[in-house]
């Protein structure tokens, strides 16, 4: 077998590639992960070549069998990757040609430039599906924890200072909403991702009249009506990495959301808060201090957000100065993409598992939420209901708070006389404002932390997530190997939402 340094350099070169250049430029150490997409894409391409007369039926049969054998070997871990063959494409094609002479024809009407663009899009489709599934599982755990904790209240915070009471579940549902926007962004990017670039060649297509639509349909690059979606400009098709940037961008925002959730978990599990207890299996100890129980998983997730953000910045920087069309710089996209996909999926998965093994300390939460100062705004609302403008009511209650501090009493321990000494318009029922349960029950507007509203939201989220997890998995494109053994039945463009 020819070495890749000669195979990929063709007859143009009189010398083989220098060893240090091979070490510096090889990508097989990381792009081997694309093997499944590369083989399935090659199978579809071969079928198309047979239909246009480049391959005979026997050629096609032999090529498909050879590719299937190679794929089986890779799955078993028996395939020998050769760094001298540079990348996943040359490794597979070289192995195929060694077994099936007709395999030398399979590169007709394609280049490694459009081949890698195809493989990356197919791989990223699968990862997008997987990430959305991970997000949905995390949302489910947030909702389940919210259900277990309901109606336990905690203080809501602004500036990390106690502000107003909310059900613990309402706080958790805030992250459920954040993650839902992430899901929508991933699903939206899938539409632009799901375009077939194969047939664009190195940058200018081919004089061999290929039927790109056949390949696109077989590989699931179709619109909602099943029509093939193929790239419309060959130069853009081989140099476009917008779909990677979109994935990295959405993943970075998802990582930020996970980081914020992690920070809350870290605070809640501290002795100073004591709102939650994480099971021992999902915490770590100290090598020095035997009493320690650390929320390391949350800390690591918080830390890994910087890594995901960094990958996005790296790719944007990589792309910003590239001329048309393909440049070898683009090889650097894969490690950043792979790392982000691995990191965000692992972070989502471990956070969901940790929440499944987290318990609410209801008495501690209740005691913190019963701080009467949290209902100062409710007292201002009481005055508003008497017809007093809110700004004036705010000023009056501020004076009441100052009086309580002067008397060294909690707000709910002031007398009606104390209130009237600040403003004569206070009535006998003013002190009923300092009932926590009453305050939560009276919040009835949509999206508020009122008990009935939060209960409704929990029920709706449980129903929605159960429906999506049970019905949408089969609606996505998953690369299967080999393509003709268990082909996907449907190829919708975006994840359906109820």
LUMMARMAR-403951 format. One record per residue (C-alpha): residue number from 0; y, z, x; chain. Coordinates in nm, 4 decimals, always signed. Layout:
N
{NUM {Y Z X} A}
...
***
This chain:
498
{0 {+0.0000 +0.0000 +0.0000} A}
{1 {+0.3473 -0.0800 +0.1255} A}
{2 {+0.5721 +0.2106 +0.1979} A}
{3 {+0.8551 +0.2500 -0.0490} A}
{4 {+1.1055 +0.2073 +0.2299} A}
{5 {+0.9832 -0.1516 +0.2418} A}
{6 {+0.9037 -0.1951 -0.1268} A}
{7 {+1.2492 -0.0977 -0.2499} A}
{8 {+1.4341 -0.2708 +0.0371} A}
{9 {+1.2533 -0.6047 -0.0167} A}
{10 {+1.2566 -0.8888 +0.2369} A}
{11 {+1.6261 -0.8487 +0.3095} A}
{12 {+1.5672 -0.5848 +0.5792} A}
{13 {+1.4033 -0.6277 +0.9159} A}
{14 {+1.3649 -0.2558 +0.9829} A}
{15 {+1.2025 +0.0184 +0.7829} A}
{16 {+1.4073 +0.3061 +0.6522} A}
{17 {+1.4854 +0.5854 +0.8974} A}
{18 {+1.2956 +0.9077 +0.8324} A}
{19 {+1.6095 +1.1185 +0.8097} A}
{20 {+1.7530 +0.8766 +0.5538} A}
{21 {+1.4366 +0.9157 +0.3465} A}
{22 {+1.4693 +1.2946 +0.3674} A}
{23 {+1.8312 +1.2780 +0.2593} A}
{24 {+1.7966 +1.0227 -0.0178} A}
{25 {+1.4600 +1.0879 -0.1834} A}
{26 {+1.4694 +1.2128 -0.5410} A}
{27 {+1.0990 +1.2436 -0.6191} A}
{28 {+1.1181 +1.6174 -0.5451} A}
{29 {+1.3050 +1.6598 -0.8735} A}
{30 {+1.2917 +1.3387 -1.0785} A}
{31 {+0.9107 +1.3574 -1.1050} A}
{32 {+0.9905 +1.5472 -1.4254} A}
{33 {+1.0703 +1.2139 -1.5866} A}
{34 {+0.7157 +1.0831 -1.5456} A}
{35 {+0.6262 +1.0984 -1.9134} A}
{36 {+0.9364 +0.9085 -2.0203} A}
{37 {+0.8917 +0.6600 -1.7353} A}
{38 {+0.5343 +0.5793 -1.8370} A}
{39 {+0.6058 +0.5564 -2.2092} A}
{40 {+0.9107 +0.3384 -2.1379} A}
{41 {+0.7021 +0.1140 -1.9133} A}
{42 {+0.4364 +0.0820 -2.1816} A}
{43 {+0.6956 -0.0338 -2.4335} A}
{44 {+0.8475 -0.2717 -2.1778} A}
{45 {+0.5052 -0.4164 -2.0988} A}
{46 {+0.4338 -0.4820 -2.4651} A}
{47 {+0.7634 -0.6637 -2.4925} A}
{48 {+0.6852 -0.8713 -2.1813} A}
{49 {+0.3555 -0.9753 -2.3366} A}
{50 {+0.5318 -1.0850 -2.6546} A}
{51 {+0.7718 -1.3085 -2.4608} A}
{52 {+0.4902 -1.4576 -2.2520} A}
{53 {+0.5465 -1.2895 -1.9150} A}
{54 {+0.2175 -1.1009 -1.9445} A}
{55 {-0.1117 -1.2150 -2.0895} A}
{56 {-0.2989 -0.9957 -2.3350} A}
{57 {-0.5410 -0.9009 -2.0587} A}
{58 {-0.2512 -0.8200 -1.8272} A}
{59 {-0.1106 -0.5928 -2.0947} A}
{60 {-0.4441 -0.4231 -2.1597} A}
{61 {-0.4955 -0.3583 -1.7892} A}
{62 {-0.1396 -0.2323 -1.7392} A}
{63 {-0.1551 +0.0056 -2.0356} A}
{64 {-0.4894 +0.1391 -1.9168} A}
{65 {-0.3551 +0.1824 -1.5635} A}
{66 {-0.0444 +0.3646 -1.6843} A}
{67 {-0.2541 +0.5873 -1.9048} A}
{68 {-0.4793 +0.6772 -1.6117} A}
{69 {-0.1777 +0.7593 -1.3976} A}
{70 {-0.0306 +0.9734 -1.6747} A}
{71 {-0.3566 +1.1615 -1.7180} A}
{72 {-0.3681 +1.2303 -1.3450} A}
{73 {-0.0123 +1.3609 -1.3490} A}
{74 {-0.0898 +1.5874 -1.6458} A}
{75 {-0.3926 +1.7264 -1.4627} A}
{76 {-0.1940 +1.7739 -1.1434} A}
{77 {-0.4097 +1.5272 -0.9512} A}
{78 {-0.1470 +1.2613 -0.8837} A}
{79 {-0.0202 +1.2412 -0.5266} A}
{80 {+0.3572 +1.2018 -0.5167} A}
{81 {+0.4853 +1.0227 -0.2064} A}
{82 {+0.8362 +1.1031 -0.0804} A}
{83 {+0.8385 +0.7686 +0.0999} A}
{84 {+0.8350 +0.6057 -0.2428} A}
{85 {+1.1777 +0.7558 -0.3117} A}
{86 {+1.1604 +0.8258 -0.6832} A}
{87 {+0.9447 +0.8610 -0.9919} A}
{88 {+0.9748 +0.4900 -1.0795} A}
{89 {+0.8488 +0.3597 -0.7467} A}
{90 {+0.5704 +0.6177 -0.7305} A}
{91 {+0.4337 +0.5166 -1.0693} A}
{92 {+0.4882 +0.1439 -1.0246} A}
{93 {+0.3325 +0.1454 -0.6782} A}
{94 {+0.0273 +0.3346 -0.8052} A}
{95 {-0.0021 +0.0942 -1.0973} A}
{96 {+0.0196 -0.2163 -0.8787} A}
{97 {-0.2476 -0.0778 -0.6446} A}
{98 {-0.4869 -0.0476 -0.9395} A}
{99 {-0.3723 -0.3422 -1.1514} A}
{100 {-0.2383 -0.6481 -0.9653} A}
{101 {-0.0591 -0.7607 -1.2814} A}
{102 {+0.1450 -0.4414 -1.2541} A}
{103 {+0.3655 -0.6313 -1.0100} A}
{104 {+0.5052 -0.8201 -1.3100} A}
{105 {+0.6140 -0.5124 -1.5030} A}
{106 {+0.9533 -0.4926 -1.3345} A}
{107 {+1.0511 -0.8307 -1.4803} A}
{108 {+1.3850 -0.8133 -1.6667} A}
{109 {+1.4597 -0.4550 -1.5679} A}
{110 {+1.6033 -0.2640 -1.2744} A}
{111 {+1.5703 +0.0927 -1.1606} A}
{112 {+1.9307 +0.1241 -1.2792} A}
{113 {+1.8523 +0.0647 -1.6459} A}
{114 {+1.5113 +0.2252 -1.6084} A}
{115 {+1.6577 +0.5580 -1.5005} A}
{116 {+1.9185 +0.5364 -1.7743} A}
{117 {+1.6352 +0.4916 -2.0225} A}
{118 {+1.4252 +0.7742 -1.8809} A}
{119 {+1.7185 +1.0150 -1.8773} A}
{120 {+1.8108 +0.9374 -2.2371} A}
{121 {+1.4528 +0.9838 -2.3530} A}
{122 {+1.4146 +1.3078 -2.1565} A}
{123 {+1.7427 +1.4416 -2.2881} A}
{124 {+1.6469 +1.3576 -2.6452} A}
{125 {+1.3442 +1.5828 -2.6058} A}
{126 {+1.5497 +1.8582 -2.4432} A}
{127 {+1.8082 +1.8411 -2.7188} A}
{128 {+1.5317 +1.8945 -2.9735} A}
{129 {+1.3978 +2.1877 -2.7727} A}
{130 {+1.7382 +2.3525 -2.7254} A}
{131 {+1.8127 +2.3317 -3.0971} A}
{132 {+1.4775 +2.4957 -3.1711} A}
{133 {+1.5607 +2.7750 -2.9236} A}
{134 {+1.9002 +2.8279 -3.0868} A}
{135 {+1.7431 +2.8459 -3.4319} A}
{136 {+1.4994 +3.1110 -3.3101} A}
{137 {+1.7835 +3.3182 -3.1656} A}
{138 {+1.9746 +3.2857 -3.4916} A}
{139 {+1.6644 +3.4055 -3.6764} A}
{140 {+1.6420 +3.7130 -3.4549} A}
{141 {+2.0113 +3.7900 -3.5086} A}
{142 {+1.9639 +3.7658 -3.8849} A}
{143 {+1.6457 +3.9733 -3.8764} A}
{144 {+1.8188 +4.2438 -3.6724} A}
{145 {+2.1059 +4.2290 -3.9202} A}
{146 {+1.8636 +4.2784 -4.2075} A}
{147 {+1.6978 +4.5744 -4.0324} A}
{148 {+2.0338 +4.7375 -3.9691} A}
{149 {+2.1944 +4.6731 -4.3085} A}
{150 {+2.4081 +4.8448 -4.4394} A}
{151 {+2.4719 +5.0504 -4.1229} A}
{152 {+2.8402 +5.0229 -4.0245} A}
{153 {+3.0011 +5.0205 -3.6825} A}
{154 {+3.3632 +5.0044 -3.5724} A}
{155 {+3.4922 +4.6524 -3.5306} A}
{156 {+3.7028 +4.6150 -3.2177} A}
{157 {+4.0131 +4.4360 -3.1007} A}
{158 {+4.1259 +4.4776 -2.7387} A}
{159 {+3.8010 +4.6814 -2.7088} A}
{160 {+3.9741 +4.9509 -2.9167} A}
{161 {+3.8377 +5.0676 -3.2503} A}
{162 {+4.0013 +4.8660 -3.5261} A}
{163 {+3.8277 +4.8512 -3.8670} A}
{164 {+3.4761 +4.9282 -3.9905} A}
{165 {+3.2267 +4.6472 -4.0475} A}
{166 {+2.8534 +4.6379 -4.1146} A}
{167 {+2.6595 +4.5933 -3.7910} A}
{168 {+2.5039 +4.2870 -3.9545} A}
{169 {+2.8474 +4.1283 -3.9960} A}
{170 {+2.9003 +4.1488 -3.6206} A}
{171 {+2.5628 +3.9857 -3.5595} A}
{172 {+2.6361 +3.7119 -3.8117} A}
{173 {+2.9487 +3.6231 -3.6134} A}
{174 {+2.7193 +3.5091 -3.3326} A}
{175 {+2.4956 +3.3306 -3.5808} A}
{176 {+2.7988 +3.1254 -3.6848} A}
{177 {+2.8926 +3.0534 -3.3220} A}
{178 {+2.5433 +2.9302 -3.2460} A}
{179 {+2.5433 +2.7152 -3.5571} A}
{180 {+2.8428 +2.5250 -3.4241} A}
{181 {+2.6509 +2.4767 -3.0992} A}
{182 {+2.3590 +2.3329 -3.2951} A}
{183 {+2.5916 +2.0933 -3.4751} A}
{184 {+2.7393 +1.9775 -3.1451} A}
{185 {+2.3953 +1.9120 -2.9956} A}
{186 {+2.2906 +1.7233 -3.3085} A}
{187 {+2.6116 +1.5191 -3.3059} A}
{188 {+2.5685 +1.4232 -2.9400} A}
{189 {+2.2154 +1.3057 -3.0210} A}
{190 {+2.3663 +1.0134 -3.2112} A}
{191 {+2.5437 +0.8797 -2.9023} A}
{192 {+2.2504 +0.9668 -2.6791} A}
{193 {+2.0048 +0.7671 -2.8875} A}
{194 {+2.1006 +0.4187 -2.7610} A}
{195 {+1.8590 +0.2066 -2.5557} A}
{196 {+1.9947 +0.0754 -2.2222} A}
{197 {+1.6777 -0.1025 -2.1049} A}
{198 {+1.7309 -0.4725 -2.0482} A}
{199 {+2.0700 -0.4244 -1.8852} A}
{200 {+1.9153 -0.4816 -1.5421} A}
{201 {+2.1026 -0.3713 -1.2352} A}
{202 {+2.4341 -0.4437 -1.4086} A}
{203 {+2.4172 -0.7994 -1.5487} A}
{204 {+2.0979 -0.8207 -1.7521} A}
{205 {+1.8451 -1.0904 -1.6672} A}
{206 {+1.8008 -1.4647 -1.7095} A}
{207 {+1.4572 -1.3821 -1.8511} A}
{208 {+1.5187 -1.3683 -2.2245} A}
{209 {+1.3832 -1.0259 -2.3099} A}
{210 {+1.3695 -0.8824 -2.6601} A}
{211 {+1.5463 -0.5537 -2.6193} A}
{212 {+1.5226 -0.4694 -2.9878} A}
{213 {+1.1422 -0.4484 -2.9662} A}
{214 {+1.1573 -0.1864 -2.6939} A}
{215 {+1.4345 +0.0048 -2.8691} A}
{216 {+1.2390 +0.0289 -3.1948} A}
{217 {+0.9162 +0.1328 -3.0286} A}
{218 {+1.0905 +0.4093 -2.8346} A}
{219 {+1.2791 +0.5418 -3.1355} A}
{220 {+1.6248 +0.4144 -3.0470} A}
{221 {+1.7109 +0.3397 -3.4081} A}
{222 {+1.9735 +0.4292 -3.6642} A}
{223 {+1.9155 +0.6175 -3.9878} A}
{224 {+1.7903 +0.2958 -4.1508} A}
{225 {+1.5431 +0.2190 -3.8730} A}
{226 {+1.7532 -0.0540 -3.7116} A}
{227 {+1.7360 -0.0750 -3.3298} A}
{228 {+2.0304 +0.0646 -3.1351} A}
{229 {+2.0845 -0.1058 -2.8011} A}
{230 {+2.3713 -0.0813 -2.5552} A}
{231 {+2.6305 -0.3569 -2.5906} A}
{232 {+2.7643 -0.3789 -2.2355} A}
{233 {+2.5246 -0.4013 -1.9432} A}
{234 {+2.7726 -0.2596 -1.6922} A}
{235 {+2.8494 +0.0415 -1.9069} A}
{236 {+2.4805 +0.0921 -1.9881} A}
{237 {+2.3737 +0.1516 -1.6270} A}
{238 {+2.6750 +0.3582 -1.5236} A}
{239 {+2.7264 +0.5642 -1.8392} A}
{240 {+2.6555 +0.9347 -1.8030} A}
{241 {+2.8696 +1.0494 -2.0944} A}
{242 {+2.5562 +1.1614 -2.2743} A}
{243 {+2.4818 +1.3994 -1.9886} A}
{244 {+2.8367 +1.5321 -1.9858} A}
{245 {+2.8174 +1.5952 -2.3601} A}
{246 {+2.4940 +1.7888 -2.3233} A}
{247 {+2.6293 +1.9904 -2.0303} A}
{248 {+2.9527 +2.0591 -2.2156} A}
{249 {+2.7782 +2.1844 -2.5287} A}
{250 {+2.5345 +2.3834 -2.3172} A}
{251 {+2.8266 +2.5406 -2.1294} A}
{252 {+2.9868 +2.6513 -2.4547} A}
{253 {+2.6520 +2.7832 -2.5757} A}
{254 {+2.6209 +2.9754 -2.2496} A}
{255 {+2.9664 +3.1248 -2.3077} A}
{256 {+2.8555 +3.2385 -2.6529} A}
{257 {+2.5428 +3.3923 -2.5038} A}
{258 {+2.7549 +3.5623 -2.2401} A}
{259 {+2.9766 +3.7187 -2.5064} A}
{260 {+2.6733 +3.8381 -2.7019} A}
{261 {+2.5259 +3.9781 -2.3814} A}
{262 {+2.8441 +4.1701 -2.3114} A}
{263 {+2.8283 +4.3321 -2.6555} A}
{264 {+2.4622 +4.4186 -2.6035} A}
{265 {+2.5443 +4.5756 -2.2665} A}
{266 {+2.8206 +4.7856 -2.4208} A}
{267 {+2.6177 +4.8844 -2.7277} A}
{268 {+2.3237 +4.9994 -2.5148} A}
{269 {+2.5392 +5.2184 -2.2893} A}
{270 {+2.5491 +5.5973 -2.3281} A}
{271 {+2.9169 +5.5729 -2.4191} A}
{272 {+2.8352 +5.3599 -2.7264} A}
{273 {+2.4679 +5.4298 -2.7937} A}
{274 {+2.4575 +5.1901 -3.0879} A}
{275 {+2.1268 +5.0267 -2.9895} A}
{276 {+1.8106 +5.0971 -2.7923} A}
{277 {+1.6287 +4.8108 -2.6208} A}
{278 {+1.2537 +4.8527 -2.5790} A}
{279 {+1.1357 +4.9481 -2.2316} A}
{280 {+0.9564 +4.6146 -2.1935} A}
{281 {+1.2909 +4.4342 -2.1991} A}
{282 {+1.4846 +4.6644 -1.9668} A}
{283 {+1.4538 +4.7575 -1.5989} A}
{284 {+1.4868 +5.0719 -1.3918} A}
{285 {+1.6592 +5.1692 -1.0708} A}
{286 {+1.5002 +5.1830 -0.7268} A}
{287 {+1.6970 +5.5030 -0.6609} A}
{288 {+1.7898 +5.6724 -0.9894} A}
{289 {+1.4801 +5.7543 -1.1980} A}
{290 {+1.6720 +5.8090 -1.5207} A}
{291 {+1.8184 +5.4574 -1.5375} A}
{292 {+1.7321 +5.2035 -1.8062} A}
{293 {+1.9309 +4.8881 -1.7406} A}
{294 {+1.9978 +4.5906 -1.9732} A}
{295 {+1.9288 +4.3461 -1.6895} A}
{296 {+1.8275 +4.0594 -1.9163} A}
{297 {+2.1668 +4.0637 -2.0864} A}
{298 {+2.3407 +4.0899 -1.7504} A}
{299 {+2.1468 +3.7958 -1.6087} A}
{300 {+2.2235 +3.5868 -1.9164} A}
{301 {+2.5897 +3.6746 -1.8802} A}
{302 {+2.5743 +3.5738 -1.5147} A}
{303 {+2.3894 +3.2486 -1.5722} A}
{304 {+2.6733 +3.1233 -1.7918} A}
{305 {+2.8741 +3.0661 -1.4724} A}
{306 {+2.5934 +2.8525 -1.3374} A}
{307 {+2.5868 +2.6348 -1.6486} A}
{308 {+2.9645 +2.5977 -1.6482} A}
{309 {+2.9469 +2.5051 -1.2801} A}
{310 {+2.6976 +2.2268 -1.3499} A}
{311 {+2.9391 +2.0739 -1.6011} A}
{312 {+3.2252 +2.0843 -1.3515} A}
{313 {+2.9978 +1.9342 -1.0843} A}
{314 {+2.9084 +1.6316 -1.2968} A}
{315 {+3.2660 +1.5734 -1.4117} A}
{316 {+3.3778 +1.5825 -1.0493} A}
{317 {+3.0947 +1.3473 -0.9540} A}
{318 {+3.1956 +1.0895 -1.2133} A}
{319 {+3.5720 +1.0975 -1.1877} A}
{320 {+3.6077 +0.8606 -0.8919} A}
{321 {+3.3158 +0.6214 -0.9394} A}
{322 {+3.3870 +0.2491 -0.9673} A}
{323 {+3.1717 +0.0291 -1.1870} A}
{324 {+2.8764 +0.0160 -1.2045} A}
{325 {+2.5779 +0.2026 -1.0619} A}
{326 {+2.6425 +0.4061 -0.7483} A}
{327 {+2.3898 +0.6229 -0.5683} A}
{328 {+2.6124 +0.9222 -0.6366} A}
{329 {+2.4583 +0.9195 -0.9836} A}
{330 {+2.1334 +1.0472 -0.8360} A}
{331 {+2.3095 +1.3828 -0.8201} A}
{332 {+2.3216 +1.4064 -1.1994} A}
{333 {+1.9575 +1.5031 -1.2414} A}
{334 {+1.9384 +1.8388 -1.0670} A}
{335 {+2.2499 +1.9584 -1.2478} A}
{336 {+2.1130 +1.8396 -1.5811} A}
{337 {+1.7647 +1.9795 -1.5233} A}
{338 {+1.9074 +2.3121 -1.4113} A}
{339 {+2.1316 +2.3424 -1.7154} A}
{340 {+1.8535 +2.2529 -1.9585} A}
{341 {+1.6163 +2.5017 -1.7956} A}
{342 {+1.8790 +2.7754 -1.7759} A}
{343 {+2.0131 +2.7476 -2.1296} A}
{344 {+1.6670 +2.7303 -2.2815} A}
{345 {+1.5474 +3.0323 -2.0829} A}
{346 {+1.8612 +3.2274 -2.1728} A}
{347 {+1.8230 +3.1519 -2.5433} A}
{348 {+1.4543 +3.2386 -2.5359} A}
{349 {+1.4893 +3.5704 -2.3537} A}
{350 {+1.7848 +3.6807 -2.5656} A}
{351 {+1.5868 +3.6145 -2.8835} A}
{352 {+1.2891 +3.8094 -2.7468} A}
{353 {+1.5121 +4.0999 -2.6426} A}
{354 {+1.6734 +4.1206 -2.9881} A}
{355 {+1.3277 +4.1235 -3.1476} A}
{356 {+1.2646 +4.4386 -2.9441} A}
{357 {+1.5971 +4.6108 -3.0136} A}
{358 {+1.6511 +4.8999 -3.2537} A}
{359 {+1.9706 +5.0235 -3.4179} A}
{360 {+2.0683 +5.3866 -3.3748} A}
{361 {+2.1983 +5.4180 -3.7304} A}
{362 {+2.3263 +5.7768 -3.7083} A}
{363 {+2.5336 +5.7043 -3.3985} A}
{364 {+2.6752 +5.3875 -3.5546} A}
{365 {+2.7550 +5.5673 -3.8807} A}
{366 {+2.9332 +5.8506 -3.7010} A}
{367 {+3.1481 +5.6061 -3.5030} A}
{368 {+3.2358 +5.4041 -3.8129} A}
{369 {+3.3412 +5.7152 -4.0072} A}
{370 {+3.6418 +5.7634 -3.7806} A}
{371 {+3.9127 +5.7804 -4.0525} A}
{372 {+4.1676 +5.6039 -3.8308} A}
{373 {+3.9660 +5.2852 -3.8895} A}
{374 {+4.0894 +5.2895 -4.2487} A}
{375 {+4.4607 +5.3089 -4.1660} A}
{376 {+4.4994 +4.9441 -4.2675} A}
{377 {+4.3337 +5.0256 -4.6018} A}
{378 {+4.6041 +5.2857 -4.6556} A}
{379 {+4.8662 +5.0176 -4.5934} A}
{380 {+4.6857 +4.7936 -4.8450} A}
{381 {+4.7029 +5.0827 -5.0926} A}
{382 {+5.0817 +5.0810 -5.0637} A}
{383 {+5.0892 +4.7026 -5.0988} A}
{384 {+4.9070 +4.7385 -5.4313} A}
{385 {+5.1950 +4.9638 -5.5414} A}
{386 {+5.4325 +4.6731 -5.4798} A}
{387 {+5.5548 +4.7708 -5.1342} A}
{388 {+5.5949 +4.4785 -4.8892} A}
{389 {+5.3256 +4.4836 -4.6226} A}
{390 {+5.5656 +4.5141 -4.3285} A}
{391 {+5.7206 +4.8210 -4.4883} A}
{392 {+5.3780 +4.9597 -4.5754} A}
{393 {+5.2680 +4.9049 -4.2150} A}
{394 {+5.5696 +5.1047 -4.0933} A}
{395 {+5.5014 +5.3866 -4.3384} A}
{396 {+5.1376 +5.4218 -4.2378} A}
{397 {+5.2420 +5.4158 -3.8722} A}
{398 {+5.4553 +5.7184 -3.9477} A}
{399 {+5.1580 +5.8832 -4.1246} A}
{400 {+4.9438 +5.8257 -3.8140} A}
{401 {+5.2154 +5.9800 -3.5964} A}
{402 {+5.2280 +6.2823 -3.8307} A}
{403 {+4.8505 +6.3268 -3.8076} A}
{404 {+4.8693 +6.3185 -3.4292} A}
{405 {+5.1528 +6.5708 -3.4341} A}
{406 {+4.9513 +6.8038 -3.6580} A}
{407 {+4.6354 +6.7329 -3.4563} A}
{408 {+4.4460 +6.6373 -3.7710} A}
{409 {+4.2355 +6.3398 -3.8689} A}
{410 {+4.4025 +6.1089 -4.1171} A}
{411 {+4.1672 +6.2088 -4.3967} A}
{412 {+4.2514 +6.5752 -4.3399} A}
{413 {+4.6163 +6.5301 -4.4273} A}
{414 {+4.7264 +6.6598 -4.7668} A}
{415 {+4.9031 +6.4689 -5.0404} A}
{416 {+5.2081 +6.6742 -4.9491} A}
{417 {+5.1833 +6.5479 -4.5907} A}
{418 {+5.1746 +6.1888 -4.7167} A}
{419 {+5.4677 +6.2443 -4.9533} A}
{420 {+5.6690 +6.3940 -4.6704} A}
{421 {+5.6553 +6.0486 -4.5140} A}
{422 {+5.7051 +5.8500 -4.8352} A}
{423 {+5.7363 +5.9864 -5.1897} A}
{424 {+5.5603 +5.6843 -5.3383} A}
{425 {+5.2168 +5.8071 -5.2300} A}
{426 {+5.0146 +5.9191 -5.5318} A}
{427 {+4.7275 +6.1592 -5.5838} A}
{428 {+4.4622 +5.8881 -5.5333} A}
{429 {+4.5947 +5.7890 -5.1891} A}
{430 {+4.3385 +5.9984 -5.0020} A}
{431 {+4.0463 +5.8216 -5.1738} A}
{432 {+4.1227 +5.5334 -4.9363} A}
{433 {+3.9388 +5.7246 -4.6639} A}
{434 {+3.5970 +5.6595 -4.8135} A}
{435 {+3.4056 +5.4290 -4.5774} A}
{436 {+3.1620 +5.3053 -4.8391} A}
{437 {+3.4458 +5.2386 -5.0830} A}
{438 {+3.6356 +5.0436 -4.8215} A}
{439 {+3.3364 +4.8220 -4.7445} A}
{440 {+3.2532 +4.7678 -5.1108} A}
{441 {+3.6075 +4.6578 -5.1923} A}
{442 {+3.6018 +4.3751 -4.9413} A}
{443 {+3.4773 +4.0968 -5.1641} A}
{444 {+3.6451 +3.7803 -5.0367} A}
{445 {+3.4120 +3.5138 -4.8872} A}
{446 {+3.3515 +3.5738 -4.5183} A}
{447 {+3.4631 +3.9367 -4.5332} A}
{448 {+3.2555 +4.2343 -4.4123} A}
{449 {+3.2084 +4.3608 -4.7664} A}
{450 {+2.8577 +4.4911 -4.8331} A}
{451 {+2.7770 +4.2445 -5.1091} A}
{452 {+2.9197 +3.9543 -4.9090} A}
{453 {+2.7213 +4.0429 -4.5961} A}
{454 {+2.4072 +4.0915 -4.8035} A}
{455 {+2.4603 +3.7449 -4.9519} A}
{456 {+2.5159 +3.5920 -4.6088} A}
{457 {+2.1996 +3.7506 -4.4695} A}
{458 {+1.9964 +3.6130 -4.7581} A}
{459 {+2.1451 +3.2644 -4.7247} A}
{460 {+2.0860 +3.2540 -4.3494} A}
{461 {+1.7246 +3.3688 -4.3863} A}
{462 {+1.6626 +3.0959 -4.6427} A}
{463 {+1.8377 +2.8279 -4.4401} A}
{464 {+1.6730 +2.9098 -4.1098} A}
{465 {+1.3297 +2.9339 -4.2670} A}
{466 {+1.3786 +2.5929 -4.4251} A}
{467 {+1.5005 +2.4275 -4.1063} A}
{468 {+1.2346 +2.5773 -3.8803} A}
{469 {+0.9578 +2.4720 -4.1184} A}
{470 {+1.0770 +2.1238 -4.2080} A}
{471 {+1.2832 +1.9654 -3.9329} A}
{472 {+1.0599 +1.9756 -3.6261} A}
{473 {+0.8801 +1.6563 -3.7270} A}
{474 {+1.2077 +1.4762 -3.7945} A}
{475 {+1.2906 +1.4436 -3.4279} A}
{476 {+1.1836 +1.2069 -3.1571} A}
{477 {+0.9463 +1.3662 -2.9066} A}
{478 {+0.8171 +1.1572 -2.6170} A}
{479 {+0.4401 +1.1505 -2.6440} A}
{480 {+0.1941 +1.0278 -2.3857} A}
{481 {+0.0482 +0.7809 -2.4106} A}
{482 {+0.2786 +0.6110 -2.6579} A}
{483 {-0.0004 +0.4450 -2.8566} A}
{484 {-0.2176 +0.7567 -2.8908} A}
{485 {+0.0015 +0.9680 -3.1183} A}
{486 {+0.3287 +0.7874 -3.1841} A}
{487 {+0.6068 +0.9657 -3.3706} A}
{488 {+0.6203 +0.8666 -3.7368} A}
{489 {+0.9928 +0.8924 -3.7904} A}
{490 {+1.3000 +0.8428 -3.5775} A}
{491 {+1.6096 +0.9862 -3.7475} A}
{492 {+1.9295 +1.0022 -3.5508} A}
{493 {+2.0526 +1.3533 -3.6292} A}
{494 {+1.9056 +1.6820 -3.7389} A}
{495 {+1.9369 +1.7157 -4.1163} A}
{496 {+2.1264 +2.0161 -4.2453} A}
{497 {+2.0850 +2.1697 -4.5884} A}
***
